[in-house]
């Protein structure tokens, strides 16, 4: 603890040191963040007010959009502000808060994607028992389990970070506070902690990704029993979900399923799964879902009147 008090703030190097590049990135990421918030909040509002979107799938989709909005907000606004500030610093407390909140919503979103895969499995493989299995109480319980799992994951990450002694230097070669960049600054041997972080982050990502692929393999295999219209709707819904899963998990696996180190590509991968993916999710789900597009059109028509 005495060693750690020597560092009260961290300096973030950001994505680039070029002033011209920072101006361009400021405009680009500001546009992306606005699009992310508008798209995700539009889905949340549409699910809340549209009586036709009362199925469990849309209940979970609404919360996925809420998580994406908050997850993006933990990273993007600070990065946008840093792009126009000469001094890019973050206090020790703010760094730990960003680490905790990012892993809380990231972990909860990973588990929510599992819940959504289970929902699709029940809907397609056991359609006659769907409403009996996925009733409101079960949906709320599954959502709470996702939040609890995300919270426990974030607590573990925070405890790791708080137990690292920081006695200088305090320059993070990144645009956010995350475990691997922080491990490089610790003035102690971090080998064991690094392996634990790999097991905690990388292990979770790999296991859940494999389980999701297996579950969708089972779902796709069961489509042979459906009609052509049923196959089309099922493939459309599952295709959207599989796309989101791949976009989220592949960068995370590359980031964390390796020895604890930082690589030049890490910044680009972090941008992808913390900033780009939350923007793409609303587009993926709305463009491939006729009911969602119809509900949005009705909501828009109602507001214009």
VMD Tcl script that draws the C-alpha trace (Angstrom):
set ca {
  {0.00 0.00 0.00}
  {2.87 2.40 0.79}
  {4.41 1.73 -2.61}
  {1.08 2.24 -4.36}
  {0.53 5.70 -2.87}
  {3.49 6.95 -4.94}
  {1.19 6.90 -7.99}
  {-1.93 9.05 -7.72}
  {-2.65 9.29 -11.46}
  {-1.78 7.61 -14.74}
  {-0.84 9.19 -18.08}
  {-2.60 7.63 -21.08}
  {-0.63 7.77 -24.34}
  {-3.81 7.18 -26.35}
  {-4.07 5.89 -29.90}
  {-1.66 8.27 -31.61}
  {0.76 11.09 -30.82}
  {0.02 12.89 -34.10}
  {-1.98 16.10 -33.56}
  {-3.57 15.81 -37.00}
  {-4.43 12.17 -36.35}
  {-5.99 13.09 -33.01}
  {-8.26 15.65 -34.69}
  {-9.42 13.09 -37.26}
  {-10.01 10.44 -34.59}
  {-11.94 12.95 -32.47}
  {-14.47 13.48 -35.27}
  {-14.65 9.77 -36.14}
  {-15.15 8.50 -32.58}
  {-17.55 11.29 -31.67}
  {-19.73 10.26 -34.63}
  {-19.43 6.57 -33.67}
  {-20.38 7.29 -30.06}
  {-23.45 9.33 -31.05}
  {-24.52 6.58 -33.46}
  {-23.95 3.96 -30.73}
  {-26.05 5.78 -28.16}
  {-28.86 6.61 -30.59}
  {-29.03 3.07 -31.98}
  {-28.92 1.25 -28.64}
  {-31.26 3.63 -26.81}
  {-33.69 3.44 -29.73}
  {-33.82 -0.34 -29.32}
  {-34.31 0.00 -25.55}
  {-37.19 2.48 -25.98}
  {-38.77 0.45 -28.79}
  {-38.74 -2.75 -26.71}
  {-40.17 -0.89 -23.70}
  {-43.10 0.79 -25.46}
  {-44.00 -1.68 -28.23}
  {-46.65 -4.23 -27.16}
  {-45.71 -6.50 -30.09}
  {-42.16 -6.96 -28.76}
  {-43.09 -8.79 -25.55}
  {-41.23 -12.03 -26.37}
  {-38.24 -13.03 -24.18}
  {-35.90 -12.50 -27.15}
  {-36.70 -8.78 -27.19}
  {-36.54 -8.55 -23.39}
  {-32.93 -9.77 -23.57}
  {-32.18 -7.67 -26.66}
  {-33.29 -4.54 -24.81}
  {-30.90 -5.28 -21.97}
  {-28.09 -6.13 -24.41}
  {-28.52 -2.69 -25.98}
  {-28.54 -1.07 -22.52}
  {-25.29 -2.88 -21.64}
  {-23.72 -1.83 -24.94}
  {-24.63 1.81 -24.30}
  {-23.13 1.81 -20.79}
  {-20.12 -0.30 -21.81}
  {-19.28 2.14 -24.59}
  {-19.80 5.09 -22.23}
  {-17.16 3.77 -19.80}
  {-14.52 4.14 -22.53}
  {-15.48 6.38 -25.45}
  {-16.21 9.79 -23.81}
  {-12.90 9.77 -21.90}
  {-11.02 8.81 -25.05}
  {-12.77 11.54 -27.08}
  {-11.92 14.17 -24.44}
  {-8.30 13.01 -24.29}
  {-7.99 13.45 -28.06}
  {-8.41 17.23 -27.66}
  {-6.44 17.58 -24.41}
  {-2.69 17.91 -24.35}
  {-2.43 16.29 -20.91}
  {-4.11 12.88 -20.96}
  {-4.28 11.82 -17.32}
  {-6.63 9.70 -15.26}
  {-6.63 9.49 -11.47}
  {-5.87 6.20 -9.73}
  {-9.45 5.99 -8.44}
  {-10.94 6.78 -11.87}
  {-8.66 4.18 -13.47}
  {-9.83 1.50 -11.04}
  {-13.47 2.55 -11.57}
  {-13.10 2.32 -15.35}
  {-11.52 -1.12 -15.00}
  {-14.31 -2.35 -12.71}
  {-17.24 -0.94 -14.71}
  {-15.79 -2.10 -18.03}
  {-15.37 -5.68 -16.80}
  {-18.76 -5.59 -15.02}
  {-20.68 -4.76 -18.18}
  {-18.36 -6.76 -20.44}
  {-18.72 -9.86 -18.26}
  {-22.47 -9.42 -17.92}
  {-22.81 -9.01 -21.69}
  {-20.86 -12.23 -22.33}
  {-23.21 -14.15 -20.05}
  {-26.26 -12.43 -21.56}
  {-25.18 -13.68 -24.98}
  {-25.23 -17.19 -23.48}
  {-28.73 -16.58 -22.14}
  {-29.88 -15.35 -25.56}
  {-28.44 -18.49 -27.18}
  {-30.38 -20.62 -24.68}
  {-33.54 -18.66 -25.47}
  {-33.10 -19.38 -29.20}
  {-32.41 -23.05 -28.46}
  {-35.68 -23.40 -26.53}
  {-37.65 -21.43 -29.15}
  {-36.41 -23.54 -32.06}
  {-35.84 -26.97 -30.53}
  {-38.77 -26.98 -28.06}
  {-41.35 -24.61 -29.54}
  {-44.37 -26.23 -27.87}
  {-42.85 -25.74 -24.41}
  {-41.27 -22.35 -25.11}
  {-43.68 -20.14 -23.17}
  {-43.76 -22.63 -20.31}
  {-39.96 -22.69 -20.03}
  {-39.13 -19.05 -20.81}
  {-41.77 -17.35 -18.68}
  {-41.16 -13.93 -17.12}
  {-39.74 -15.17 -13.82}
  {-37.18 -17.37 -15.60}
  {-36.14 -14.47 -17.87}
  {-35.58 -12.18 -14.88}
  {-33.64 -14.90 -13.05}
  {-31.38 -15.51 -16.07}
  {-30.77 -11.77 -16.39}
  {-29.86 -11.52 -12.70}
  {-27.44 -14.44 -13.10}
  {-25.74 -12.57 -15.94}
  {-25.38 -9.47 -13.75}
  {-24.08 -11.48 -10.79}
  {-21.57 -13.29 -13.00}
  {-20.37 -9.99 -14.47}
  {-20.07 -8.49 -10.98}
  {-17.99 -11.40 -9.64}
  {-15.73 -11.24 -12.69}
  {-15.23 -7.47 -12.24}
  {-14.51 -7.85 -8.52}
  {-11.75 -10.38 -9.29}
  {-10.18 -7.99 -11.82}
  {-10.38 -5.08 -9.39}
  {-8.77 -7.06 -6.57}
  {-5.92 -8.02 -8.88}
  {-5.36 -4.37 -9.83}
  {-5.63 -3.04 -6.27}
  {-3.00 -5.51 -5.08}
  {-0.47 -4.34 -7.65}
  {2.20 -2.00 -6.22}
  {2.64 1.08 -8.45}
  {5.72 3.09 -7.55}
  {6.45 4.60 -10.98}
  {6.52 5.03 -13.91}
  {2.85 5.91 -14.44}
  {2.59 6.08 -18.26}
  {0.08 3.63 -19.77}
  {0.62 2.89 -23.45}
  {-3.10 2.59 -24.09}
  {-6.26 4.70 -24.13}
  {-8.02 2.85 -21.27}
  {-7.12 1.23 -17.97}
  {-6.94 -2.53 -18.41}
  {-5.07 -5.35 -16.69}
  {-2.26 -6.03 -19.18}
  {-1.10 -2.37 -19.45}
  {-1.32 -2.05 -15.65}
  {0.74 -5.22 -15.14}
  {3.59 -3.61 -17.10}
  {3.70 -0.70 -14.61}
  {3.71 -2.80 -11.44}
  {7.03 -2.69 -9.59}
  {6.92 -6.37 -8.63}
  {6.93 -9.77 -10.27}
  {3.52 -10.13 -11.96}
  {3.99 -13.56 -13.50}
  {1.51 -15.37 -11.26}
  {-1.06 -12.56 -11.41}
  {-0.67 -12.47 -15.20}
  {-1.42 -16.19 -15.48}
  {-4.45 -15.75 -13.23}
  {-5.71 -12.91 -15.43}
  {-5.25 -15.08 -18.52}
  {-7.21 -17.89 -16.86}
  {-9.93 -15.51 -15.68}
  {-10.40 -13.58 -18.92}
  {-9.11 -15.89 -21.63}
  {-10.49 -19.07 -20.06}
  {-13.97 -17.60 -19.72}
  {-13.94 -16.29 -23.31}
  {-12.78 -19.58 -24.83}
  {-15.12 -21.83 -22.84}
  {-18.19 -19.69 -23.46}
  {-17.34 -19.18 -27.14}
  {-17.00 -22.94 -27.68}
  {-20.26 -23.61 -25.81}
  {-22.04 -21.01 -27.94}
  {-20.71 -22.56 -31.16}
  {-21.85 -26.01 -30.01}
  {-25.30 -24.71 -29.04}
  {-25.76 -23.05 -32.42}
  {-24.58 -26.23 -34.10}
  {-27.39 -28.08 -32.30}
  {-29.87 -25.37 -33.25}
  {-28.90 -25.38 -36.93}
  {-29.06 -29.19 -37.00}
  {-32.63 -29.08 -35.65}
  {-33.77 -26.72 -38.43}
  {-34.38 -29.67 -40.74}
  {-37.63 -30.32 -38.86}
  {-38.99 -26.83 -39.57}
  {-40.92 -25.48 -42.53}
  {-39.22 -23.24 -45.08}
  {-40.69 -20.13 -43.44}
  {-39.62 -21.37 -40.01}
  {-36.10 -22.05 -41.30}
  {-35.89 -18.56 -42.79}
  {-36.94 -16.83 -39.57}
  {-34.72 -19.04 -37.42}
  {-31.69 -18.50 -39.65}
  {-32.28 -14.75 -39.67}
  {-32.46 -14.55 -35.86}
  {-29.59 -16.97 -35.24}
  {-27.48 -15.34 -37.95}
  {-27.71 -11.97 -36.17}
  {-26.78 -13.51 -32.85}
  {-23.88 -15.53 -34.25}
  {-22.52 -12.39 -35.94}
  {-22.61 -10.47 -32.64}
  {-20.97 -13.39 -30.80}
  {-18.12 -13.60 -33.32}
  {-17.55 -9.83 -33.31}
  {-17.36 -9.79 -29.51}
  {-15.48 -12.98 -28.73}
  {-12.81 -13.22 -31.44}
  {-10.99 -9.98 -30.43}
  {-11.36 -10.86 -26.72}
  {-9.85 -14.31 -27.26}
  {-6.93 -12.86 -29.21}
  {-6.40 -10.28 -26.44}
  {-6.47 -12.58 -23.43}
  {-5.62 -16.12 -24.59}
  {-1.88 -15.53 -24.66}
  {0.93 -14.78 -22.21}
  {0.26 -11.50 -20.37}
  {1.89 -8.91 -22.62}
  {0.99 -5.88 -24.70}
  {1.20 -5.84 -28.49}
  {0.82 -2.94 -30.97}
  {-2.42 -4.48 -32.30}
  {-4.02 -4.49 -28.83}
  {-5.21 -0.89 -29.18}
  {-6.98 -1.63 -32.46}
  {-8.61 -4.75 -31.03}
  {-9.75 -2.84 -27.93}
  {-11.25 -0.14 -30.15}
  {-13.10 -2.85 -32.06}
  {-14.78 -4.64 -29.14}
  {-15.31 -1.61 -26.88}
  {-16.35 1.00 -29.46}
  {-17.13 -0.52 -32.88}
  {-19.05 -3.63 -31.76}
  {-21.55 -1.72 -29.53}
  {-22.28 0.48 -32.57}
  {-22.76 -2.49 -34.91}
  {-25.03 -4.54 -32.63}
  {-28.17 -2.37 -33.13}
  {-27.63 -2.38 -36.89}
  {-27.17 -6.16 -36.99}
  {-30.29 -6.89 -34.94}
  {-32.60 -4.32 -36.57}
  {-31.64 -4.82 -40.20}
  {-32.23 -8.60 -39.97}
  {-35.39 -8.48 -37.84}
  {-38.68 -7.61 -39.49}
  {-40.64 -7.28 -36.22}
  {-38.09 -4.84 -34.79}
  {-38.10 -2.71 -37.96}
  {-41.90 -2.68 -38.00}
  {-42.07 -1.65 -34.33}
  {-39.56 1.15 -34.92}
  {-41.57 2.44 -37.88}
  {-44.75 2.48 -35.77}
  {-42.92 4.27 -32.94}
  {-41.55 6.85 -35.37}
  {-44.97 7.37 -36.99}
  {-46.56 7.81 -33.54}
  {-43.99 10.46 -32.55}
  {-44.46 12.41 -35.80}
  {-48.19 12.63 -35.11}
}
mol new
graphics top color blue
foreach p $ca { graphics top sphere $p radius 0.5 }
foreach p [lrange $ca 0 end-1] q [lrange $ca 1 end] { graphics top cylinder $p $q radius 0.2 }
display resetview
